[in-house]
Amino acid sequence: MKRKLLSISMAAAFALGLVAFSGRETGIVGKVTPGDSVELVWAINGTDSLKTNVTSGAFSLPAAPGTYKVIIDAKEPYKDVTFDNVEVRDGEPTDLGEIALQQ
């Protein structure tokens, strides 16, 4: 009986682990070109703000579900880019795609 209960418990823990680590992170992701034209990406939701660095043009910003204003803080001579009403849903990365900066 103990052996059967242990087997069931292990199977349940394994199944929960698969769900918890399914690779679907909640947040905002994207890629900026040219890749060295940005230092920070900001996400603002009400009075809360988040920021992340950009590496080789790519960024990933873990964010709780909600609606955000996202600002791509560009280096000179490039212009900043702003996205309003970016919707983040639980368990789904919100992909802004490739963002081509203008001078």
C-alpha positions as CSV (number, residue, x, y, z in Angstrom):
1,M,0.0,0.0,0.0
2,K,2.8,2.4,0.9
3,R,4.6,1.6,-2.3
4,K,1.4,2.3,-4.4
5,L,0.9,5.6,-2.5
6,L,4.5,6.6,-3.1
7,S,4.2,5.8,-6.8
8,I,1.1,7.9,-7.2
9,S,2.7,10.8,-5.2
10,M,5.8,10.7,-7.4
11,A,3.7,10.7,-10.6
12,A,1.6,13.7,-9.4
13,A,4.8,15.6,-8.5
14,F,6.3,14.9,-11.9
15,A,3.1,16.1,-13.7
16,L,3.0,19.3,-11.6
17,G,6.7,19.9,-12.5
18,L,6.0,19.6,-16.2
19,V,3.2,22.2,-15.9
20,A,5.3,24.5,-13.7
21,F,8.3,24.4,-16.0
22,S,6.7,24.3,-19.4
23,G,8.9,27.2,-20.7
24,R,6.0,29.6,-21.1
25,E,7.1,32.6,-19.1
26,T,4.7,35.5,-18.5
27,G,6.3,38.7,-19.7
28,I,7.3,40.9,-22.6
29,V,9.9,39.8,-25.2
30,G,11.3,41.3,-28.4
31,K,14.3,42.1,-30.6
32,V,15.6,45.6,-31.5
33,T,17.6,46.4,-34.6
34,P,20.3,47.6,-34.8
35,G,21.2,45.4,-31.8
36,D,23.6,47.9,-30.1
37,S,21.2,50.9,-30.3
38,V,19.4,50.3,-27.0
39,E,20.5,50.0,-23.4
40,L,17.1,49.6,-21.5
41,V,13.5,48.6,-22.1
42,W,10.9,49.9,-19.6
43,A,7.4,48.5,-18.9
44,I,5.1,50.8,-16.9
45,N,1.8,49.7,-15.3
46,G,0.2,52.4,-13.2
47,T,2.8,53.4,-10.6
48,D,4.9,50.3,-11.1
49,S,7.8,50.2,-13.5
50,L,10.1,47.4,-14.6
51,K,13.3,47.6,-16.7
52,T,15.7,45.2,-18.4
53,N,18.9,45.4,-20.3
54,V,19.1,44.6,-24.0
55,T,21.7,42.0,-25.1
56,S,22.6,41.7,-28.8
57,G,19.3,43.4,-29.5
58,A,17.1,40.9,-27.6
59,F,15.2,41.6,-24.4
60,S,13.0,39.6,-22.1
61,L,11.1,41.4,-19.3
62,P,9.3,39.2,-16.7
63,A,6.0,40.9,-16.0
64,A,2.9,40.1,-14.1
65,P,-0.4,39.9,-16.1
66,G,-1.8,43.4,-16.9
67,T,-1.6,46.3,-19.3
68,Y,1.7,48.0,-19.8
69,K,3.3,51.0,-21.6
70,V,6.6,49.7,-23.0
71,I,9.4,52.2,-23.8
72,I,12.4,51.2,-25.9
73,D,15.1,53.7,-24.6
74,A,17.3,54.2,-27.7
75,K,20.8,55.6,-27.8
76,E,21.5,58.6,-30.0
77,P,21.1,59.1,-32.9
78,Y,18.1,56.7,-32.7
79,K,14.6,57.6,-31.6
80,D,12.8,56.0,-28.6
81,V,9.8,53.8,-29.4
82,T,6.7,53.5,-27.2
83,F,4.0,50.9,-27.3
84,D,0.8,51.7,-25.4
85,N,-1.7,49.1,-24.1
86,V,0.6,46.1,-24.3
87,E,-1.4,43.2,-22.8
88,V,0.4,40.5,-20.8
89,R,-1.6,37.4,-20.0
90,D,-0.7,34.7,-17.4
91,G,1.6,32.0,-18.8
92,E,2.0,33.6,-22.2
93,P,5.0,35.6,-23.4
94,T,3.9,38.8,-25.2
95,D,6.2,39.1,-28.2
96,L,6.6,42.6,-29.6
97,G,8.5,41.1,-32.5
98,E,11.4,42.8,-34.3
99,I,11.5,46.6,-33.6
100,A,13.5,48.5,-36.2
101,L,14.7,51.8,-34.7
102,Q,14.7,55.0,-36.8
103,Q,17.2,57.8,-36.7
